[in-house]
Amino acid sequence: MRVANSTLTAAAAALALLAAGCGTGTTPSAAAAPPARTTTPHTTTPHTTTPPAAAPGRATAAGTASARYGTAARTTATQTTTAQSAGAASQRCRATGLRARVGRQDPGAGNRYAPLVLTNTSGKTCWVYGFVGLVLIDGRGDVLRTRTRRESVTPHRVSLRPGASAHARLHWTVVPSGHETRCPSSARLMIIPPDEVAHLEVPFTATVCDDGRIDARPMAPGASL
């Protein structure tokens, strides 16, 4: 089933808004300034640093739209910053600093599994959190019907040092179902990283049945299933 190639831009924009609702993140607050040191002739009040309160989860504009694809499990990530950990990762990974690929497909009884891998190509540590957005594209460059279903797995923030990778497990079926007599084949896959607007595009040769349904888990550490 194809959608006209002219709709590719609109589809990417819509799915980018969806991916913006895939995960929530928090920006760690700076450590609170230490209290002034008080000294008496015989005792000295030790220097102490009070950990800051966790920043509230950042609301996403596409939260309502994401309900079309099932309710994603959401948690509020918190991070305590002290003077000693001031250099910890404080920003999420951007599409411009990521490289994407789909790993080896693992076949089994009409099902297919593969890791979608995101690698940090920037020079700084960053983090990913939540679910990706996906769009199947055929050999002509036309968008195929794609239904990304988020599995009921609680997402966790994954910190990526430069060169490190995280993956999301993808699952789909190659057996026609319902009204299908055959299933379209894809040539490429458009990927919108969690909370991003920009997309990445990679080769992806696959036959995806059930009206283009792909089950996706949230990002997890490592590059393999």
N, C-alpha and C positions, 0 to 999 in steps of 0.2 A: 504494500500500500504506500503510495507516494504523495507527498505534498509538493507543490510547485517549488522549484529552486528559489524563486523570488521570495518565498516565505522564510528562508533560512535565517535571515537577519532578525526577523520578528520572533522566530522560535528561539533563537539564541538569547535574545533580550528577555523573553518571558521566562526561560529556564534559568537565566542568570538571577532574576528576582527570586525564583524558587530556591536556588542554591544559597541565596543570602539568608534564607530561613532555615538552612540545613543544620546550622549549629550555632551556639551562642558562646561568646567568649567574654572575658573580663580583662581590663587593663589594670595591672597591679598598681596600687597606690604607692607613693613614695614613703619611706620610713619616717615616722614622726621624729621631730627634733628632740634630742635628749634634754632632760630637765637640767637646770643650772645646778652645779655642784655646790653643796653647802658644807662648810668646814667649821668645826669647833676646835678648841685647844686640844681635846683628847680624842675625838672621833671624826671621821670623814664619811659623808653620805656617798656610797658608791655610785659611779656613773651608770645609768640604766637607760635602755632604749625600749620604748613601748611599741610593740608591733602594731601596724596600722589596721584599721577595719578593712574587711574585704570590700572591693568595689562591687556595686550591683551589676547583675547581668545586663548586657547591652541588648536593648529591644531591637527587633528586626522588622523592617517595613513589610516584608513578604510573609509574615507569620500567618495571616489569614489565608493567603493563596496556597500556602503549603498544605493546608488541610485537605486539599483535593487528592493528595497522594498519600494520605494516611497520617496519623498523628505520630510525629517523631518524638522519641524519648528525649527529654531535655533535662539537663542539670545545670546548676550554676557553679562554674569553676571559680575557685578563689585561690589566691596566691599571696603569701605573706612575704614582704620585702624587708630585709634588715640591711644594715650598713655593709655586712659581709656579703650579701647576695644581691647587691645593687646592680651587678652586671648580668643578672639572669635574663632569659628571653622575655621581652615585653611586648612583642608584636606578633600578629598572626602572619602566616606565610601568604604572600601575594602571588598571583598567577605569573607575574613577570619574573619571579624568583623560583619557579617550580618547573620541573620537567616531568612529563607524564608518559606512561607506557602501560600496556596490558600484558601481563605475564602469560606463561604457558597455560593453555586451556586443559582442564582435567575432565575428560569425558566419563559418563557413567549412566547407563540405562536411560538414554534420552535426555539426560541433563548435562549441563556444562557449568563448570566453575573456573574462575580465573581471578587473579589479583589485579586490581587497578592500582598501579604504583605511582606515588608522587615523591619526587626527590628534590631536596633543597639545593638549588644551584646558586643561591646567593652567598655572600661572604659572612652572613650573620645567622645566629641561631634564631629560629622562629617556631611557631606552633600551628598545628591544624586541629580542628575540632568539628566533628559532626559528619554530615553526609554530602556527597557530591551530586551534581546534576548531570544528566546524560542525554545525548541526542544521537541517534543512529543516522548515518548518511550512506547512501548507496554509491555505486560506481560512477553514476552520472553526476553526483554532487547534490542529488535531491534528498530532502529530509524524509526519513521513514518514521512511521508511527512508533513512538517510544513511550513506554510506561515504566517509570522508575519507582519501584516499591521499596520503601525503607523498612528493613527488618526491625523487629522489636528488640533491639540490642541497645543498651545504655551507652551513649558515646562518652569518650574520655579525651582530654586534651593530650596530644602527642607532641612532644618537643623534638625538633629536628635540628641537629647541628649541621653546619655546611657539609653537604655530601651524603647526609643521612636520608632514609626513606621511610614512608608510611604507606600502608595499603588498605584498600577497601575490598572485601570479598564480593565478587559479582556472581550471580547465578541466573541461568535462563534455561529454557527447554527448547529442544529442536523437534519436538513432536507436535504436529498440527492438532488443534483442539477446537471444539465448537464448530463454527461455520467455516474454519480455515480448510482449504484444500492443499495449499502450499504456503510456505513461509518465505518472506523476502530475505535476501542476503545483504549484509552491510559490507562496506569497504573501509569506512572510517568511523571514528567515534569522537564526538565533541564532548569535552569534559569541563564542567564548571566547578572549580575547587570550592570547599565550604566557605561561606560568607563572601564569595567573590562575585564580581560582575564580568570580568574578562574570562575568556575560555581558552582551553588548550585543545588541540586536535591531533589524534594519533591514528595510525592504521589499525583496523579492527575487522578482520574477515570472519563473519559469523552468520549463522542462520538463527534468527530469534523468533520463536513462535509465541502463541498466546497474545497476539496483537502487540508485539514488541515489548513484552514485559521483561524487565530486568530487576531482580531482587538485589539490593545493595545493603551492605553493612556499613557502620560508621568507620572512620579512619582508625587504624590500629598500627602499632609499631612494626617495623620490618617490611621486607619486600616480597614475602611469600605467604601462602596460606598456612 
